Amino acid sequence: MSVTENQPATEQIDGEPTDAPGRTVRAAGAVLWRDGTGGPEVAVVHRPRYDDWSLPKGKLDPGELPAHAAAREVAEETGFSCVLSRFLTRIGYDVPAPGGTAPKVVDYFAARAGGGSFARNDEVDELRWLPVAEARELVSYPHDGRVLDAFEQLPAESPTVLLVRHAKAGKRSDWSGDDVLRPLTEAGQRQRDALHSLLPLFGPVRVYSAPRLRCEQTVAPIAADLGTRIGTEPLFSEEGYLADPDAAVARMLRVAAGTGPALVCSQGGVIPDLVTRLADSGGVTGLGEVASRKGSVWTLTFRRAAGDNGAAPLRLAAANYLPDPIA
């Protein structure tokens, strides 16, 4: 679910065959960007096999999530590591298959380039860093232009919060102790481990949690990797939120305004209403019912009003839902 998601278009392009007739081919890619003298520059790659210019992308490996595939394909095709930020759009088209065609769906993310350097490889023989307008002129397929349009809808460097619902901790009725201390179950530990693989792709540098053991356990491995403490946020617990939702919304906006992407772990009685309030106050429409399964993630992207001098609070600009990574 995303406010930036497009309906798949049908285009016979790309030349990538599949041996599964009629079965949807899943792929992911990214608008890889870096700072340029006049604004962001994006990476466009040339694939000699098809003699085309495109954005980095590729098929999902078995069991792989789109975010994993996007980061992996960026590294394989361009030689650069990256930090993902917001989901941009989903593009659909047909690819050749035995006896006809098969649908292909590609999820695209914005991704800031990290360390690395380009070297010719089996898939790509040239990479160009270009301003977005020039990249739009160079790419071979209309759908890449639409992806670049989605990228330009917000500043490339936008504040991001990863809002996570804690992993599974069993039923409250089956726990005889203090509910604050109810721990993750074995299934919850598997979700925690999957999140430990997924969430670092988005580069969080700060970690916050509702004062619940299950919430803290969900994000503890990431905090340990960062060498940082988990900031306790009572307003993101169910009782704290219900007592003062406006204060919780204001606190989330202050978290978003901090330096670097933030990770926040909260509860099912908080997340749907919190995301809805942020969306309403930011003018974000099209979310529908706000899902919040255990182990799921909302990537929230914020911005200030145009021309603001930094004094006004941030407003939600885009939101994307990532389901439980092992569902």
C-alpha positions as CSV (number, residue, x, y, z in Angstrom):
1,M,0.0,0.0,0.0
2,S,1.4,3.3,-1.0
3,V,0.2,6.8,-1.8
4,T,2.7,6.9,-4.7
5,E,1.8,3.6,-6.2
6,N,0.7,3.6,-9.9
7,Q,-1.5,1.1,-11.6
8,P,0.6,-1.2,-13.7
9,A,0.7,-0.2,-17.4
10,T,1.0,-2.8,-20.1
11,E,4.0,-2.4,-22.3
12,Q,5.8,-5.1,-24.4
13,I,9.3,-4.0,-23.6
14,D,12.5,-5.0,-21.9
15,G,13.2,-8.2,-23.7
16,E,13.6,-10.3,-20.5
17,P,12.2,-13.8,-21.0
18,T,10.6,-15.9,-18.4
19,D,10.1,-19.7,-18.4
20,A,6.9,-19.5,-16.3
21,P,4.1,-18.7,-18.8
22,G,1.4,-16.6,-17.2
23,R,3.1,-16.4,-13.9
24,T,3.9,-12.9,-12.7
25,V,7.6,-12.0,-12.7
26,R,8.6,-10.0,-9.6
27,A,11.5,-7.5,-9.8
28,A,12.7,-4.4,-8.0
29,G,15.0,-1.5,-8.8
30,A,16.0,1.9,-7.7
31,V,16.6,5.5,-8.7
32,L,20.2,5.6,-7.4
33,W,21.2,9.2,-6.7
34,R,24.0,11.3,-5.5
35,D,24.5,15.0,-4.9
36,G,25.4,17.0,-8.0
37,T,26.4,20.6,-8.5
38,G,22.9,21.7,-9.5
39,G,20.9,19.1,-7.7
40,P,20.7,15.3,-7.5
41,E,22.3,13.2,-10.2
42,V,20.8,9.8,-11.0
43,A,22.5,6.6,-12.3
44,V,21.4,5.3,-15.7
45,V,23.0,2.0,-17.0
46,H,23.5,0.6,-20.4
47,R,22.8,-3.1,-20.9
48,P,24.6,-4.5,-24.0
49,R,22.4,-7.6,-24.1
50,Y,19.4,-5.4,-25.0
51,D,21.3,-2.3,-26.2
52,D,19.1,-0.1,-23.9
53,W,19.5,2.5,-21.2
54,S,17.6,1.9,-18.0
55,L,17.4,2.3,-14.2
56,P,19.1,-0.4,-12.2
57,K,16.7,-3.3,-11.6
58,G,16.4,-7.1,-11.6
59,K,14.3,-10.1,-10.7
60,L,13.7,-11.1,-7.1
61,D,15.6,-14.2,-6.0
62,P,13.5,-16.9,-4.3
63,G,12.4,-15.7,-0.9
64,E,13.7,-12.2,-1.5
65,L,11.8,-9.0,-0.7
66,P,11.6,-6.1,-3.1
67,A,13.8,-3.9,-0.9
68,H,16.5,-6.6,-0.7
69,A,16.4,-7.1,-4.4
70,A,16.6,-3.3,-5.1
71,A,19.7,-2.9,-3.0
72,R,21.3,-6.1,-4.4
73,E,20.7,-5.1,-8.0
74,V,22.1,-1.6,-7.4
75,A,25.3,-3.2,-6.1
76,E,25.5,-5.8,-8.9
77,E,24.8,-3.4,-11.8
78,T,26.5,-0.2,-10.6
79,G,29.2,-1.3,-8.0
80,F,27.7,1.1,-5.4
81,S,26.2,0.4,-2.0
82,C,23.1,2.4,-1.2
83,V,20.6,3.4,1.4
84,L,17.0,3.0,0.5
85,S,14.5,5.7,1.4
86,R,10.9,5.9,0.1
87,F,9.1,3.6,-2.2
88,L,8.5,5.4,-5.5
89,T,6.1,3.4,-7.7
90,R,5.2,0.0,-9.1
91,I,5.4,-0.5,-12.8
92,G,3.9,-3.4,-14.8
93,Y,4.4,-4.7,-18.3
94,D,4.5,-7.9,-20.3
95,V,7.7,-9.9,-21.1
96,P,8.1,-12.8,-23.5
97,A,7.2,-16.3,-22.2
98,P,6.8,-19.7,-23.8
99,G,3.6,-19.6,-25.8
100,G,3.1,-15.8,-25.3
101,T,3.8,-13.3,-22.6
102,A,3.8,-13.1,-18.8
103,P,3.2,-10.0,-16.6
104,K,6.1,-8.4,-14.9
105,V,5.9,-6.2,-11.9
106,V,8.8,-4.0,-10.8
107,D,8.9,-2.1,-7.4
108,Y,11.1,1.0,-7.4
109,F,12.7,2.8,-4.4
110,A,14.7,6.0,-4.1
111,A,18.3,5.1,-3.0
112,R,21.2,7.3,-2.0
113,A,24.5,6.1,-3.3
114,G,27.1,5.0,-0.8
115,G,30.6,3.8,-1.3
116,G,31.8,2.0,-4.4
117,S,32.8,2.5,-8.0
118,F,31.5,1.3,-11.4
119,A,33.2,-1.5,-13.3
120,R,32.0,-3.2,-16.5
121,N,30.2,-6.4,-15.6
122,D,28.2,-9.2,-17.3
123,E,25.0,-7.1,-17.3
124,V,26.1,-3.5,-17.6
125,D,28.9,-2.0,-19.7
126,E,28.4,1.7,-19.0
127,L,27.0,3.9,-16.2
128,R,26.2,7.6,-16.5
129,W,25.4,10.1,-13.7
130,L,23.0,12.6,-15.0
131,P,20.6,15.3,-13.8
132,V,17.0,14.0,-13.8
133,A,15.9,15.8,-16.9
134,E,18.8,14.4,-18.9
135,A,18.3,10.9,-17.5
136,R,14.6,11.1,-18.6
137,E,15.7,11.9,-22.1
138,L,18.3,9.0,-22.2
139,V,16.2,6.1,-20.8
140,S,14.9,3.7,-23.4
141,Y,11.5,3.0,-21.9
142,P,8.5,5.3,-21.0
143,H,8.1,3.5,-17.6
144,D,11.6,4.6,-16.5
145,G,10.5,8.2,-17.2
146,R,7.5,7.7,-14.9
147,V,9.7,6.3,-12.2
148,L,11.9,9.5,-12.4
149,D,8.7,11.6,-12.3
150,A,7.8,9.9,-9.0
151,F,11.4,10.5,-7.7
152,E,11.0,14.2,-8.4
153,Q,7.8,14.6,-6.4
154,L,9.8,15.0,-3.2
155,P,13.3,16.3,-2.4
156,A,15.8,13.5,-2.7
157,E,16.9,14.0,0.9
158,S,13.7,13.8,2.9
159,P,13.3,13.0,6.6
160,T,12.3,9.3,7.1
161,V,10.8,7.3,9.9
162,L,10.4,3.5,9.9
163,L,7.4,2.8,12.1
164,V,7.4,-0.8,13.1
165,R,4.8,-2.9,14.9
166,H,6.5,-5.2,17.4
167,A,6.9,-8.9,16.4
168,K,4.7,-11.7,17.8
169,A,4.6,-12.1,21.5
170,G,1.7,-14.5,22.0
171,K,-1.7,-13.8,23.4
172,R,-2.0,-11.5,26.4
173,S,-4.5,-13.9,28.0
174,D,-1.8,-16.7,28.0
175,W,0.7,-14.5,29.8
176,S,0.4,-14.5,33.6
177,G,3.0,-11.8,34.3
178,D,3.2,-8.1,33.9
179,D,2.1,-7.4,30.3
180,V,4.9,-4.8,30.0
181,L,7.3,-7.7,30.3
182,R,5.6,-10.1,27.8
183,P,8.5,-11.3,25.5
184,L,8.7,-12.3,21.9
185,T,7.7,-15.9,21.0
186,E,9.8,-18.1,18.8
187,A,7.7,-16.9,15.8
188,G,8.3,-13.3,17.0
189,Q,12.1,-14.0,17.1
190,R,12.0,-15.1,13.5
191,Q,10.1,-11.9,12.6
192,R,12.7,-9.9,14.6
193,D,15.5,-11.6,12.7
194,A,13.8,-10.9,9.3
195,L,13.4,-7.2,10.3
196,H,17.1,-7.2,11.3
197,S,17.8,-8.1,7.7
198,L,15.3,-5.6,6.1
199,L,15.4,-2.4,8.1
200,P,19.2,-1.6,7.9
201,L,18.7,-1.3,4.1
202,F,16.9,2.0,5.0
203,G,19.8,3.3,7.1
204,P,18.2,4.1,10.4
205,V,20.6,5.9,12.8
206,R,18.3,6.4,15.7
207,V,16.1,3.9,17.5
208,Y,13.0,4.5,19.7
209,S,10.5,2.1,21.3
210,A,7.4,2.1,23.3
211,P,8.1,0.9,26.9
212,R,7.3,-2.8,26.2
213,L,9.8,-5.6,26.3
214,R,8.4,-7.0,23.1
215,C,8.9,-3.7,21.3
216,E,12.4,-3.3,22.6
217,Q,13.3,-6.9,21.7
218,T,12.1,-6.3,18.1
219,V,14.5,-3.5,17.5
220,A,17.4,-4.4,19.9
221,P,19.6,-6.1,17.2
222,I,19.5,-3.0,15.1
223,A,20.3,-0.7,18.0
224,A,23.2,-3.1,19.0
225,D,24.6,-2.9,15.4
226,L,24.5,0.9,15.6
227,G,26.0,1.0,19.0
228,T,23.2,3.2,20.3
229,R,20.7,3.0,23.1
230,I,17.0,2.6,22.5
231,G,15.1,5.7,23.3
232,T,12.0,5.0,25.4
233,E,8.9,6.8,24.1
234,P,5.8,6.4,26.5
235,L,3.6,8.3,24.0
236,F,4.0,5.4,21.5
237,S,2.6,2.9,24.0
238,E,-1.1,2.2,23.8
239,E,-2.0,3.8,27.1
240,G,0.3,6.8,26.5
241,Y,-1.1,7.4,23.0
242,L,-4.8,7.1,24.0
243,A,-4.2,9.6,26.8
244,D,-2.9,12.3,24.4
245,P,-2.9,11.4,20.7
246,D,-2.0,15.0,19.8
247,A,1.1,14.9,21.9
248,A,2.1,11.6,20.3
249,V,1.7,13.1,16.8
250,A,3.8,16.1,17.8
251,R,6.5,13.7,19.3
252,M,6.6,11.7,16.0
253,L,7.2,14.9,14.1
254,R,10.0,15.9,16.4
255,V,11.5,12.4,15.9
256,A,11.3,12.8,12.1
257,A,13.0,16.2,12.4
258,G,16.1,14.7,14.0
259,T,19.3,13.9,12.1
260,G,19.1,10.9,9.9
261,P,16.4,8.2,9.4
262,A,14.7,7.0,12.6
263,L,13.3,3.6,13.6
264,V,10.3,3.6,16.0
265,C,8.7,0.4,17.4
266,S,5.1,0.7,18.6
267,Q,1.9,-1.2,19.1
268,G,-1.2,-2.2,17.1
269,G,-3.4,0.1,19.2
270,V,-1.3,3.1,18.1
271,I,0.0,2.7,14.6
272,P,-3.3,2.9,12.5
273,D,-4.6,6.0,14.2
274,L,-1.1,7.7,14.3
275,V,-0.5,7.2,10.6
276,T,-4.1,8.4,9.8
277,R,-3.6,11.6,11.9
278,L,-0.2,12.2,10.2
279,A,-1.8,11.7,6.8
280,D,-4.8,13.9,7.5
281,S,-2.6,16.8,8.8
282,G,-0.2,16.4,5.9
283,G,-2.8,16.3,3.2
284,V,-1.8,12.7,2.2
285,T,-4.8,10.9,0.7
286,G,-5.4,7.4,-0.7
287,L,-4.2,5.3,2.2
288,G,-7.4,3.5,2.8
289,E,-7.5,1.3,5.9
290,V,-4.2,1.6,7.6
291,A,-2.9,-2.0,8.1
292,S,-0.6,-2.9,11.1
293,R,0.2,-6.6,11.3
294,K,2.8,-7.7,13.8
295,G,6.3,-7.3,12.3
296,S,5.1,-4.9,9.6
297,V,6.6,-1.5,8.7
298,W,5.4,1.8,7.6
299,T,8.0,4.0,5.8
300,L,7.0,7.6,6.5
301,T,8.5,10.4,4.5
302,F,8.2,14.0,5.7
303,R,8.8,17.5,4.3
304,R,8.3,21.1,5.3
305,A,6.1,23.6,3.4
306,A,7.8,25.1,0.3
307,G,9.8,28.2,1.3
308,D,9.7,27.3,5.0
309,N,12.7,28.6,7.0
310,G,12.9,25.5,9.2
311,A,10.7,26.8,12.0
312,A,7.5,25.1,11.0
313,P,7.0,21.4,11.9
314,L,7.3,18.7,9.3
315,R,4.3,17.2,7.5
316,L,3.8,13.7,6.2
317,A,4.4,13.7,2.5
318,A,4.3,9.9,1.6
319,A,3.7,6.6,3.3
320,N,4.3,3.0,2.2
321,Y,3.3,-0.2,4.0
322,L,5.7,-3.1,4.1
323,P,4.0,-6.3,5.3
324,D,5.4,-8.8,7.8
325,P,8.6,-9.8,6.0
326,I,8.1,-13.6,6.7
327,A,4.3,-13.7,6.2
